[in-house]
Amino acid sequence: MLGSKIRASGHYVPADLVSNDQLAEVVDTSDEWIVSHTGIRSRHVSLRGENTSDLATKAAEVTLQRAGIEAAALDFIIVTTFTPDGLAPSTAALVQRNLGADHAFAFDLSTACAGFVFGLATADKFLKAGPYQRGLVIAAEVNSKMMDFSDRTSTVFFGDGAGAVLLEKSEQGQLQAESLHTKGDDKVVHSGLIPPLTKLAADNYPTIQAFAQEGRQVFETVTTVIPEHMQAVLASAGLTLDDVDYFILHQANLRMIEQVAQRLEQPMAKFVTNVADYGNASSAGIAMAFDQLNQAVTLTGKKVLLTGFGAGFSYGSVLLDM
């Protein structure tokens, strides 16, 4: 079936590693509380001026090097992020410039933590139906620049990083099934208003927003909705959970992933995780975990289900038959 295949993958994280004990020095929390509630022990944080486009560029460079492809051969670049360098130009345009990918069109896609899954589904359509031969999908986030460090319910979760894949047109497409959803009325993960600087802003002007989440509601929603969703997308391909070799979920919280595995009656050994070391890297978490798996094992002939969920409430899955 005409579609796309993954030729190479890569990821990059900032050099600075922040432990739970270090985080506890600036926010009211402890290593014991963070590990027991989230499974997270550390996260990489951009403390040396690297912005989202910088992380994305470095992940892309690793991917292109592994593929043996020059940036000039790219037809498009999709960057999934909800922590862009700015509103304009797009982070993808900055990556295109950094790589020297002069032939590629570039744009950002924002569905928060579900972004990489939505990005893969989008890229597959370009390669399946258009004249394009290859493109990069990059998930990149600098979550630390948008955290309210007085709010331990969100700050303790997040880290920074980027992951990328190079997709090529193929007569035997690897993306075998997909299912994408948005529930715009479900605000379990959302932005909270920062108080305006002046009364004029309060009355007449939109304010910048900071990230916030309803932790308990997120957990309950995800552990109820996502298992049913995963089974449904597999059923659409005539498969069951037992047919899948690896599951890669959004790396929000290790306890959440464990609960999903339990509800699906699948062993944790099939669930690829990096959240303990990287924290919740938003859309980049799945992309980084895929690259880690891709470097650790031979995926040829394996089935991998990628499932993302995040603000919006947006969620979705793509099934890869490698």
VOGU-174691 format. One record per residue: residue in three letters; x, y, z of N, C-alpha, C, O in turn. Coordinates in steps of 0.02 Angstrom, whole numbers, padded with zeros to 5 digits, always signed. Each point is the difference from the previous one (the first is absolute). Layout:
<pts>
ALAXYZXYZXYZXYZ/...
</pts>
This chain:
<pts>
MET+00042-00060+00000-00042+00060+00000+00044+00062+00000+00042+00008+00044/LEU-00052+00036-00093+00041+00060-00005-00007+00042+00063-00055+00011+00025/GLY+00110+00012+00000+00000+00040+00061+00069+00023+00018+00037+00022-00044/SER-00019-00027+00108+00065+00024+00022+00033-00053+00044-00032-00043+00029/LYS+00098+00049-00025+00039-00042+00045+00051+00043+00036+00021+00052-00025/ILE-00002-00074+00084+00050+00036+00040+00069-00026-00019+00015-00058+00008/ARG+00026+00104-00034+00067-00019-00020+00050+00006+00058+00046-00040+00005/ALA-00055+00091+00037+00046+00011+00055-00034+00041+00054-00051+00032-00012/SER+00080-00034+00072-00025+00040+00055+00058+00027+00041+00057-00023-00006/GLY-00072+00073+00048+00051+00029+00043-00032+00040+00055-00059+00017-00004/HIS+00097-00002+00056-00026+00044+00052+00057+00039+00033+00059-00016-00008/TYR-00078+00068+00044+00049+00043+00034-00032+00029+00062-00059+00019+00000/VAL+00098-00015+00054-00022+00033+00061+00054+00049+00022+00059-00011-00014/PRO-00078+00065+00049+00049+00046+00027+00047-00034+00049-00017-00052+00029/ALA+00076+00080-00021+00052-00032+00041-00017+00001+00074+00020-00046+00036/ASP-00056+00096-00012-00010+00007+00072-00055-00047+00025-00056+00000-00026/LEU+00073-00040+00076-00045-00048+00030-00021+00027+00069+00043+00015+00041/VAL-00107-00011-00029-00026+00025+00064-00033-00058+00037-00049-00029-00024/SER+00075+00013+00082-00027-00054+00041-00060+00025+00040-00013+00060+00004/ASN-00024-00107+00025-00056+00019+00042+00023+00041+00061-00033+00047+00020/ASP+00090-00066+00008+00026+00036+00058+00017+00072-00018-00012+00046+00039/GLN+00040-00036-00098+00015+00069-00023-00064+00039-00010-00003+00059+00017/LEU-00048-00091-00046-00064+00034-00012-00033+00019+00067-00033+00051+00005/ALA+00043-00093+00045-00030+00013+00065+00029+00062+00034-00028+00025+00048/GLU+00084-00001-00074+00030+00061+00028-00037+00063-00022+00007+00053+00030/VAL-00047-00059-00085-00035+00060-00026-00076-00007+00001-00035+00049-00012/VAL+00010-00108+00025-00072-00011+00003-00015-00047+00059+00041-00042+00017/ASP-00099+00050+00013-00019-00038+00060-00016-00072-00019-00058-00016-00015/THR+00109-00027+00015-00010-00070-00018+00058-00040+00028+00043+00028+00036/SER-00039-00092-00051+00055-00043+00022+00009-00056-00050-00045-00016-00039/ASP+00104-00015+00041+00014-00057-00044-00050-00056+00013-00025-00031-00047/GLU+00011+00018+00110-00047-00053+00018-00069+00012-00030-00031-00045-00027/TRP+00006+00108+00032-00066+00015-00026-00002-00007-00076-00046-00030-00027/ILE+00097+00056-00007+00001-00002-00073+00003-00071-00026-00037-00019-00045/VAL+00082-00022+00074+00007-00069-00024-00063-00040+00014-00023-00038-00043/SER-00006+00046+00102-00059-00040+00017-00060+00018-00043-00040-00043-00017/HIS+00034+00107-00001-00058+00022-00039+00010-00004-00076-00048-00007-00037/THR+00110+00013+00014+00012+00005-00072+00050-00049-00028+00000-00014-00060/GLY+00044-00014+00102+00053-00043-00024+00059+00038-00029+00049-00031-00023/ILE-00051+00097+00023+00052+00042-00029+00056+00010+00051-00013+00016+00058/ARG+00076-00025-00081+00057+00010+00044+00044+00059-00021+00035+00030+00041/SER-00038-00012-00105+00039+00056-00026-00030+00024-00065-00044-00033-00028/ARG+00067+00090+00005-00021+00027-00064+00056+00045-00027+00037+00030+00038/HIS-00032-00026-00105+00048+00044-00031-00033+00068-00011-00057+00005-00022/VAL+00094+00048+00039-00028+00068-00003+00049+00045-00038+00060-00003+00009/SER-00088+00044-00052+00040+00046-00041+00021+00061+00041-00037+00048+00005/LEU+00097-00052+00024+00025+00054+00042+00055+00041-00035+00030+00044+00031/ARG-00016-00059-00093+00057+00032-00035-00023+00038-00062+00038+00010-00047/GLY-00101+00011+00047-00024+00042-00054-00026-00036-00061-00018+00033-00049/GLU+00015-00099+00050-00027-00037-00058-00076+00006-00001-00033-00014+00049/ASN+00007+00036-00106-00072+00006-00007-00027-00061-00037+00038-00045-00018/THR-00103+00044+00006-00032-00058-00031+00030-00016-00068+00012-00058-00016/SER+00000+00109-00024+00028-00011-00067+00070-00030+00004+00020-00038-00044/ASP+00018+00055+00096+00068-00028+00007-00004-00075+00015+00037-00039-00030/LEU-00081+00020+00076-00007-00071+00016-00025-00039-00062+00025-00054-00015/ALA-00074+00083-00020-00027-00032-00059+00053-00009-00054+00004-00052-00032/THR+00037+00104+00023+00053-00003-00051+00049-00056+00015+00020-00037-00044/LYS+00000+00030+00107+00049-00050+00019-00028-00071-00007+00035-00045-00022/ALA-00098+00036+00040-00032-00066-00011-00004-00015-00074+00011-00057-00021/ALA-00026+00107-00020-00003-00009-00072+00068-00017-00029+00005-00043-00045/GLU+00047+00075+00069+00067-00014-00026+00021-00072+00014+00030-00032-00042/VAL-00045+00008+00102+00015-00070+00017-00037-00046-00048+00029-00049-00025/THR-00092+00063+00013-00041-00042-00043+00025-00001-00072+00005-00054-00030/LEU+00011+00112+00003+00025+00004-00069+00067-00035-00007+00013-00033-00050/GLN+00030+00040+00100+00065-00034-00002-00009-00076-00001+00035-00034-00037/ARG-00080+00009+00078-00012-00073+00002-00030-00025-00066+00012-00057-00020/ALA-00052+00100-00012-00031-00019-00063+00047+00008-00060-00012-00029-00053/GLY+00066+00067+00062+00044+00014-00056-00032+00046-00052+00014-00006-00059/ILE-00057+00051+00084-00037+00045-00045+00020+00073+00014+00007+00020+00058/GLU+00003+00019-00110+00013+00071+00007-00066+00038+00010-00052-00021-00025/ALA+00055+00075+00062-00060+00040+00013-00031+00026-00064-00061+00010-00004/ALA+00102+00000-00047-00026+00026-00065-00048-00049-00033-00037+00019-00045/ALA+00038-00083+00067-00043-00050-00030-00069-00003+00032-00043-00038-00022/LEU+00032+00079+00074-00065-00001+00035-00052+00039-00039+00014+00052-00030/ASP-00075-00078+00029-00056+00035-00031-00041+00040+00051-00030+00051-00017/PHE+00030-00073+00080-00038+00037+00051+00028-00014+00069+00034-00051+00012/ILE-00048+00096+00034+00018-00006+00071-00061+00019+00041-00027+00055-00006/ILE+00004-00102+00048-00055+00014+00046+00029-00001+00071+00031-00050+00020/VAL-00041+00103+00017+00020+00002+00070-00063+00001+00043-00041+00044-00006/THR+00035-00094+00050-00056-00001+00046+00025+00029+00067+00048-00025+00029/THR-00081+00077-00006+00021+00033+00062-00057+00043+00026-00040+00027-00038/PHE+00037-00019+00104-00042+00053+00028+00042+00048+00042-00025+00038+00041/THR+00092-00043-00051+00046+00048+00029+00044+00030-00055+00061-00007+00004/PRO-00090+00039-00054+00039+00025-00057+00048+00056+00022-00007+00029+00054/ASP+00055-00015-00098+00045+00057+00013-00040+00065+00006+00016+00043+00041/GLY-00067-00037-00082-00042+00060+00000-00060-00014-00044-00007-00054-00029/LEU-00038+00103+00024-00059-00009-00041+00016+00000-00074-00032-00035-00039/ALA+00083+00073+00019+00022+00001-00069+00073+00024-00002+00018+00044+00039/PRO+00024-00073-00082-00017-00054-00046-00010-00065+00037+00014-00005+00060/SER-00039-00045-00096-00010-00065+00031+00067-00029+00022+00053+00016-00029/THR-00055-00059+00079+00061-00034+00021+00027-00043-00057+00060-00007-00008/ALA-00105-00023-00031+00021-00041-00057+00039+00041-00051+00048-00024-00029/ALA-00068+00087+00018+00036+00043-00046+00071+00013+00025+00047+00003-00040/LEU-00040+00005+00105+00067+00010+00029+00043-00063-00008+00059+00005-00014/VAL-00089-00063+00022+00036-00063-00010+00020-00007-00073+00057-00020-00015/GLN-00102+00038-00030+00016-00003-00072+00061+00043-00015+00044-00021-00038/ARG-00042+00081+00067+00058+00045-00009+00063-00030+00029+00052+00000-00031/ASN-00058-00027+00093+00059-00027+00033+00030-00059-00038+00061-00008-00003/LEU-00105-00034-00026+00024-00059-00036+00023+00016-00070+00037-00039-00030/GLY-00057+00097+00003+00013+00015-00070-00043-00041-00047+00021-00018-00055/ALA-00082+00002+00078-00046-00042-00040-00041+00045-00046-00060+00007+00008/ASP+00093+00023-00057-00030+00052-00041-00058-00024-00042-00042+00040-00020/HIS+00039-00105+00006-00053-00026-00044-00064-00016+00039-00053-00011-00030/ALA+00058+00009+00097-00055-00025+00041-00048+00056+00021+00022+00055+00018/PHE-00087-00068-00021-00048+00044+00034-00003-00022+00073+00015-00058+00016/ALA-00035+00103+00028+00004-00014+00072-00057+00033+00037-00019+00057-00016/PHE-00009-00092+00065-00052+00030+00041-00003-00036+00068+00024-00056+00007/ASP-00055+00090+00041-00010-00028+00067-00069-00032+00005-00046+00019-00036/LEU+00041-00067+00080-00064-00033+00015-00006-00002+00076+00046-00022+00035/SER-00103+00044-00009-00008+00004+00072-00061-00038+00024-00057+00024-00007/THR+00069-00082+00036-00052-00035+00038+00031-00023+00066-00017-00053+00027/ALA+00063+00094-00001+00033-00012+00064+00031-00069+00001+00036-00019-00046/CYS-00049-00020+00098+00035-00063+00011-00019-00054-00051+00035-00051-00005/ALA-00088+00061-00033-00018-00047-00053+00033+00018-00066-00012-00033-00051/GLY+00054+00085+00050+00024+00029-00062+00037-00048-00045-00012+00001-00061/PHE+00057-00043+00088+00040-00043-00044-00044-00049-00038+00012-00013-00059/VAL-00063-00014+00092-00046-00046-00034-00038+00036-00056-00006-00027-00055/PHE-00019+00087+00070-00034+00039-00052+00048+00018-00056-00020+00001-00058/GLY+00082+00014+00075+00050+00017-00051+00015-00058-00046+00006+00010-00061/LEU+00001-00070+00088+00012-00059-00041-00058-00013-00048+00010-00014-00059/ALA-00071+00020+00086-00059-00011-00043-00003+00051-00056-00019-00017-00056/THR+00037+00079+00070+00000+00053-00050+00053-00013-00053-00014+00006-00060/ALA+00074-00022+00081+00055-00012-00047-00016-00059-00046+00017+00002-00059/ASP-00048-00053+00086-00018-00058-00039-00045+00019-00058+00005-00029-00055/LYS-00051+00077+00067-00045+00021-00054+00037+00037-00055-00014-00010-00059/PHE+00062+00052+00077+00040+00035-00050+00037-00050-00044+00002+00008-00061/LEU+00026-00059+00091+00040-00049-00038-00044-00048-00040+00020-00024-00053/LYS-00078+00011+00079-00046-00047-00033-00033+00032-00061-00008-00033-00052/ALA-00012+00096+00058-00041+00031-00051+00035+00053-00042-00023+00018-00054/GLY+00079+00008+00079+00032+00056-00034+00061-00021-00040+00017-00059-00004/PRO+00017+00109-00025+00060-00014-00040+00063-00007+00043+00055-00006-00026/TYR-00063+00009+00092+00057+00004+00045+00031-00069+00012-00035-00051+00000/GLN+00101+00050+00011+00036-00062+00009+00023-00012+00071+00002-00058+00022/ARG+00014+00111+00016+00025-00010+00067-00010+00063+00042+00001+00056-00026/GLY-00010-00067+00091-00008+00057+00044+00017-00018+00072+00000-00059+00019/LEU+00013+00109+00020+00015-00009+00071-00062+00017+00042-00034+00049-00013/VAL+00021-00090+00063-00047+00017+00052+00040+00005+00065+00031-00048+00021/ILE-00032+00107+00008+00040+00013+00060-00047+00022+00056-00042+00045-00009/ALA+00048-00076+00067-00036+00023+00059+00050+00031+00047+00049-00033+00020/ALA-00059+00096-00002+00049+00035+00041-00034+00046+00050-00049+00034-00016/GLU+00074-00034+00077-00031+00040+00053+00053+00027+00048+00046-00036+00021/VAL-00052+00100-00003+00035+00028+00057-00054+00019+00050-00018+00059+00006/ASN-00006-00109+00029-00055+00011+00048+00020+00045+00058-00042+00035+00028/SER+00106-00036-00011+00023+00037+00058-00012+00075-00006-00005+00035+00051/LYS+00001-00009-00112-00008+00072-00008-00072+00023+00011-00014+00060+00001/MET-00032-00107+00008-00071+00019+00009-00029-00025+00066-00061+00000+00010/MET+00106-00023+00035-00024-00027+00064-00009+00055+00052+00038+00048+00003/ASP-00088-00057+00038-00010+00041+00060+00033-00039+00057-00029-00049+00025/PHE+00088+00070-00004+00039-00040+00048-00027+00005+00071+00031-00026+00046/SER-00087+00060-00037-00034-00003+00065-00054-00054+00001-00031-00012+00052/ASP+00020-00020-00109-00053-00050-00007+00031-00069-00006+00020-00021-00054/ARG-00017-00016+00109+00033-00065-00002-00042-00052-00036+00027-00052-00020/THR-00091+00064+00011-00042-00049-00034+00016-00007-00074-00018-00049-00031/SER+00053+00099+00003+00021-00006-00070+00075+00002-00008+00028-00036-00042/THR+00007+00077+00082+00071+00010-00009+00040-00064+00006+00048-00010-00037/VAL-00066-00033+00084+00041-00060+00013-00001-00049-00057+00043-00044-00004/PHE-00091+00049-00041-00007-00049-00054+00047+00012-00059+00024-00047-00031/PHE-00011+00110+00015+00022+00016-00068+00075+00005-00009+00037+00022+00044/GLY-00015-00042-00105+00068+00006-00022+00003+00024-00071-00052+00008-00032/ASP+00111+00003+00007+00011+00026-00067+00034-00052-00045+00039-00040+00025/GLY-00054+00041-00089+00033-00046-00046-00032+00001-00069-00048+00036-00011/ALA+00077-00075-00034-00026-00004-00069+00015-00068-00029+00051-00031+00014/GLY-00097+00007-00056+00009-00062-00037-00023+00010-00072-00043+00041-00013/ALA+00071-00079-00032-00015+00009-00071+00001-00067-00037+00034-00047+00020/VAL-00073+00044-00074+00003-00056-00047+00002+00027-00071-00029+00052-00015/LEU+00065-00088-00028+00000+00014-00072-00046-00049-00033+00011-00061+00003/LEU-00063+00087-00036-00048-00042-00036+00012+00005-00075+00016+00053-00026/GLU-00024-00109-00009+00007-00002-00072-00061-00034-00031-00032-00043+00030/LYS+00016+00064-00092-00053-00033-00037+00019-00074-00011+00057-00016-00014/SER-00107-00027+00021+00013-00072-00007-00061-00035-00029-00057+00019+00015/GLU+00069-00069-00056-00055-00040-00027-00029-00046+00053-00056-00025-00008/GLN+00093+00014+00062-00024-00039+00056+00001+00044+00062+00047-00002+00040/GLY-00099+00042-00031-00003+00047+00055-00001-00034+00067-00032-00052+00009/GLN+00067+00082+00039+00003-00029+00067-00058+00021+00044-00016-00035+00049/LEU-00016+00091-00064-00055+00024+00042-00063-00039-00021-00030+00014-00051/GLN+00012-00062+00093-00053-00047-00018-00069+00021+00025-00051-00021-00028/ALA+00048+00062+00079-00064+00023+00026+00012+00063+00040+00054+00012+00026/GLU-00107+00029-00023+00005+00061+00041-00070+00019+00024-00050-00020-00029/SER+00050+00058+00082-00063+00027+00027+00017+00062+00040+00038-00003+00049/LEU-00066+00060-00069+00015+00064+00031-00065+00031+00026-00052-00003-00032/HIS+00055+00033+00092-00060+00028+00032+00016+00065+00037+00056+00010+00023/THR-00106+00032-00018+00004+00060+00041-00067+00010+00036-00053-00003-00031/LYS+00056+00016+00096-00059+00017+00040+00011+00070+00026+00027+00011+00054/GLY-00048+00038-00094+00013+00070+00016-00034+00024+00064+00019+00052+00027/ASP-00068-00090-00003-00035+00020+00061+00032-00029+00063-00024+00013+00055/ASP+00077-00051-00064+00032-00034+00057+00065+00037+00016+00049-00007-00037/LYS-00048+00044+00092+00057+00043+00016+00044-00031+00055+00024+00035+00044/VAL-00013-00101-00047+00040-00032+00052+00072+00024-00002+00035-00001+00051/VAL-00011+00021-00110+00066+00029-00007-00009+00066-00037-00027+00001-00055/HIS+00049+00053+00085-00018+00065-00027+00051+00053+00019+00050-00015+00033/SER-00063+00076-00055+00041+00057+00020-00037+00040+00052-00061+00011-00005/GLY+00097+00012+00055-00029+00042+00051+00023+00071-00009+00058+00012-00017/LEU-00101+00036+00028+00016+00069-00013+00052+00027+00049-00005-00010+00060/ILE+00055+00044-00087+00046+00039+00041-00034+00067+00013-00026+00031-00047/PRO+00026-00006+00109-00032+00065+00013+00028+00055-00044+00061+00005-00006/PRO-00103+00036-00024+00024+00053-00044+00038+00053+00038-00010+00009+00060/LEU+00055+00025-00094+00042+00050+00032-00038+00064+00017+00016+00034+00048/THR-00066-00019-00087-00037+00062+00010-00074-00012-00005-00022-00050-00028/LYS-00017+00097+00055-00072-00005-00005-00022+00005-00073-00049-00032-00021/LEU+00086+00071-00018-00016+00006-00071+00004-00068-00034-00044-00018-00039/ALA+00096-00020+00055+00007-00067-00029-00057-00044+00023-00027-00040-00039/ALA+00008+00046+00102-00053-00042+00027-00066+00013-00036-00038-00047-00013/ASP+00025+00109-00003-00065+00018-00030-00002-00010-00075-00053-00016-00027/ASN+00109+00026-00006-00003+00008-00073+00047-00045-00040-00003+00000-00062/TYR+00047-00037+00094+00052-00033-00038+00011-00071+00023-00002-00013+00061/PRO+00013-00034-00106+00013-00069+00021+00066-00005+00036+00047+00037-00014/THR-00044-00082+00063+00061-00008+00039+00039-00062-00022-00029-00047-00027/ILE+00094+00048+00039+00041-00059-00011-00022-00054+00048-00020+00015+00056/GLN+00026-00077-00077-00023-00055+00042+00057-00046+00020+00047-00010-00038/ALA-00051-00017+00098+00048-00049+00024-00034-00068+00005-00061-00005+00004/PHE+00102-00047-00005-00028-00068+00001-00025-00019+00069+00029+00017+00051/ALA-00084-00054-00050-00027-00028+00061-00037-00064-00017-00018-00011-00058/GLN+00006-00031+00108-00038-00061-00014-00037-00022+00063+00020+00015+00057/GLU-00075-00051-00068-00038-00029+00054+00024-00073+00007-00027-00045-00032/GLY+00077+00036+00075+00036-00064+00002-00044-00061+00011+00005-00048-00038/ARG-00047+00050+00089-00042-00059+00015-00049-00014-00057-00011-00057-00018/GLN-00018+00111-00010-00048-00010-00055+00035-00026-00062-00028-00040-00037/VAL+00089+00064+00025+00039-00025-00057+00010-00076+00008-00012-00038-00046/PHE+00034+00017+00105+00013-00070+00013-00063-00042-00012+00003-00052-00033/GLU-00059+00074+00060-00062-00038-00006-00024-00003-00072-00023-00052-00024/THR+00028+00109-00012-00021+00002-00070+00042-00045-00043-00026-00040-00039/VAL+00092+00045+00046+00046-00039-00041-00008-00075+00012-00004-00039-00047/THR+00001+00019+00110-00002-00072+00015-00068-00031-00016-00008-00061+00001/THR-00041+00103-00016-00065-00025-00022-00007+00002-00076-00017-00050-00031/VAL+00031+00108+00001-00010+00010-00072+00053-00035-00042-00017-00031-00050/ILE+00080+00036+00070+00054-00024-00043+00001-00075-00010+00010-00022-00057/PRO-00020-00020+00108-00002-00072-00013-00054-00020-00051+00012-00042-00043/GLU-00071+00072+00049-00054-00015-00049+00020+00023-00069-00013-00034-00050/HIS+00044+00093+00046+00022+00027-00064+00051-00046-00033-00004-00014-00059/MET+00053-00009+00098+00053-00043-00028-00029-00065-00027+00021-00023-00054/GLN-00067-00006+00089-00031-00062-00024-00041+00012-00064-00003-00043-00044/ALA-00028+00101+00040-00041+00015-00058+00042+00010-00063-00018-00025-00053/VAL+00074+00059+00059+00042+00012-00059+00030-00066-00024+00009-00009-00060/LEU+00008-00036+00105+00026-00065-00020-00055-00042-00033+00013-00035-00049/ALA-00073+00038+00077-00056-00037-00030-00013+00023-00071-00020-00041-00043/SER+00030+00105+00029-00011+00027-00068+00049-00031-00050-00014-00001-00060/ALA+00070-00024+00085+00050-00033-00043-00005-00076+00005+00042-00035-00028/GLY-00093+00010+00062-00009-00072+00007+00050-00032+00048+00016-00058-00007/LEU+00008+00097+00055+00051-00024+00046-00025+00005+00072-00049+00033+00015/THR+00084-00067+00030-00013+00004+00071+00062+00027+00035+00053+00007-00031/LEU-00060+00006+00095+00057+00025+00039+00058-00049-00001+00058+00021+00000/ASP-00072-00086-00002+00053-00050+00001+00041+00000-00064+00055-00027-00002/ASP-00081+00058-00052+00037+00003-00063+00053+00054+00001+00044+00000-00043/VAL-00047+00045+00091+00047+00056+00003+00062-00020+00038-00003-00030+00054/ASP+00061+00047-00083+00064-00016+00033+00020+00053+00051+00027-00016+00053/TYR-00040+00079-00070+00019+00055+00045-00054+00054+00000-00029+00016-00051/PHE+00016+00010+00110-00044+00058+00009+00043+00059+00022+00041-00006+00046/ILE-00050+00063-00077+00033+00061+00023-00054+00053+00011-00028+00027-00047/LEU+00014-00014+00110-00050+00050+00019+00035+00066+00015+00060+00003+00011/HIS-00100+00050-00012+00025+00064+00024+00031-00009+00069-00030-00030+00044/GLN+00091+00056-00036+00037-00011+00061-00019+00052+00053+00042+00041+00021/ALA-00104-00043+00000-00026+00049+00047+00019-00017+00071+00018+00044+00040/ASN-00023-00108-00023+00003-00021+00069+00006-00076+00000-00042-00034-00028/LEU+00094+00008+00060+00011-00072-00001-00058-00037+00033-00019-00054-00022/ARG-00009+00082+00074-00056-00033+00035-00061-00005-00047-00037-00049+00002/MET+00028+00100-00043-00055+00000-00048+00010-00055-00052-00048-00036-00017/ILE+00109+00029-00009+00014-00051-00049-00010-00069+00031-00026-00046-00033/GLU+00048+00037+00095-00010-00064+00034-00074-00016+00007-00020-00058-00007/GLN-00020+00108+00021-00072-00011+00008-00032-00019-00066-00043-00044-00003/VAL+00064+00076-00052-00026-00017-00066+00019-00073-00017-00042-00038-00025/ALA+00104+00020+00037+00023-00069-00013-00043-00050+00040-00018-00053-00026/GLN+00004+00069+00088-00040-00044+00042-00070-00008-00028-00027-00055-00002/ARG-00003+00111-00019-00068-00004-00026-00004-00038-00066-00050-00031-00016/LEU+00105+00034-00022+00002-00037-00064+00022-00072+00010-00002-00040-00047/GLU+00023+00023+00108+00026-00067+00016+00059-00018-00045+00004-00056-00026/GLN+00041+00105+00018+00060-00009-00039+00061+00010+00046-00003+00043+00045/PRO+00057-00080-00055+00059+00007+00043+00036+00067-00011+00003+00025-00056/MET+00023+00002+00110+00037+00063-00005+00062-00007-00045+00026+00050-00025/ALA-00002-00112+00017+00058-00010-00043-00012+00022-00072+00047+00014-00037/LYS-00111-00011+00017-00017+00022-00068-00007+00076-00005-00007+00026-00055/PHE+00009+00009+00111-00009+00072+00001+00069+00034+00005+00036-00008+00049/VAL-00019+00046-00101+00064+00035-00002-00008+00065+00040-00045+00039-00013/THR+00090-00028+00061-00005+00060+00041+00068+00034+00007+00052-00032+00001/ASN-00054+00098+00004+00060+00039+00016-00016+00055+00051+00043+00041+00016/VAL-00105-00041+00010-00023+00054+00043+00040+00004+00065+00006+00055+00028/ALA+00020-00110-00004+00038+00001+00063+00062+00044-00006+00019+00034+00048/ASP+00012-00035-00107+00062+00038-00010-00010+00067-00034+00039+00046+00010/TYR-00091-00040-00051-00010+00060-00041-00059+00043+00025-00009+00056-00023/GLY-00032-00083+00069-00060+00035+00019-00050+00001-00057+00008-00035-00050/ASN-00059+00075+00057-00050+00009-00052+00026+00052-00049-00001+00060+00014/ALA+00023-00082-00072+00027+00045-00051-00054+00018-00052+00016+00016-00057/SER-00078-00020+00078-00057+00018-00042+00003-00040-00066+00011-00060+00002/SER-00020+00093-00059-00004-00036-00063+00065-00037-00017-00001-00048-00039/ALA+00057+00070+00068+00065-00031-00015+00009-00068+00033+00042-00039-00022/GLY-00081+00024+00074+00011-00061+00037-00007-00063-00042+00042-00045+00004/ILE-00095+00041-00044-00010-00059-00042+00055-00004-00053+00026-00054-00013/ALA-00009+00110-00017+00051+00001-00052+00068-00023+00027+00035-00038-00033/MET-00018+00061+00093+00064-00020+00030-00002-00074+00019+00050-00035-00010/ALA-00106+00011+00037-00005-00070+00019+00003-00045-00062+00030-00054+00003/PHE-00061+00076-00058+00005-00040-00062+00072-00005-00023+00022-00055-00018/ASP+00015+00110+00020+00070-00003-00021+00040-00045+00046+00042-00039-00024/GLN-00053+00043+00089+00035-00044+00046-00014-00073-00015+00046-00042+00001/LEU-00108+00025-00015-00018-00068-00018+00032-00019-00067+00026-00055-00007/ASN-00027+00100-00040+00027-00012-00067+00075-00014+00002+00026-00038-00041/GLN+00009+00070+00088+00072-00012+00006+00015-00063+00040+00055-00028-00006/ALA-00102+00006+00048+00013-00056+00045-00016-00068-00030+00032-00050+00017/VAL-00082+00047-00061-00022-00064-00027-00011+00007-00075-00004+00055-00027/THR+00000-00112-00007-00018-00001-00071-00076-00001-00005-00033-00047+00022/LEU+00006+00099-00053-00073+00007-00003-00031-00030-00062-00061-00004-00006/THR+00101-00018-00040-00027-00030-00061-00048-00057+00016+00018-00046+00037/GLY-00079+00050-00064-00050-00051+00012-00039+00009+00064-00044-00041+00015/LYS+00059+00093+00023-00034+00012+00064-00058+00049-00009+00001+00043-00044/LYS-00050-00050+00087-00056+00047+00002+00007+00045+00061+00008-00024+00056/VAL-00012+00090-00068+00009+00049+00053-00060+00047+00000-00015+00030-00051/LEU-00018-00024+00108-00057+00045+00006+00022+00062+00038+00020-00005+00058/LEU-00025+00063-00090+00016+00063+00031-00065+00035+00019-00044+00009-00042/THR+00037+00011+00105-00062+00030+00024+00016+00064+00038+00035-00002+00051/GLY-00060+00058-00075+00011+00064+00032-00064+00029+00028-00054-00013-00027/PHE+00059+00053+00078-00058+00034+00029+00023+00063+00035+00052+00000+00033/GLY-00092+00053-00040+00021+00063+00031-00052+00053-00004-00059-00013-00012/ALA+00082+00075+00022-00046+00057+00007-00047+00005-00059+00018-00014-00058/GLY-00077+00033+00075-00049+00008-00055-00071-00021+00016-00044+00042-00009/PHE+00029-00102+00031+00041-00059+00011+00008-00038-00066-00050-00023-00029/SER+00112+00017+00004+00013-00034-00063+00034-00066+00014+00043-00004+00045/TYR-00061-00048-00082+00034-00063+00007-00004-00039-00065-00044+00012-00042/GLY+00090-00059+00033+00000-00039-00061+00054-00053+00000+00045+00001+00043/SER-00049-00046-00091+00048-00054-00006+00017-00011-00073-00040+00011-00045/VAL+00102-00034+00033+00019-00027-00065+00033-00067+00012+00040-00009+00045/LEU-00059-00039-00086+00029-00067+00003+00052-00008-00054-00016+00008-00059/LEU+00078-00022+00078+00054-00010-00047+00015-00073-00008+00012-00035+00050/ASP-00014+00010-00111+00022-00068-00016+00068+00006-00032+00006+00012-00060/MET+00044-00022+00100+00069+00014-00022+00028-00055-00045+00057+00004-00022/
</pts>
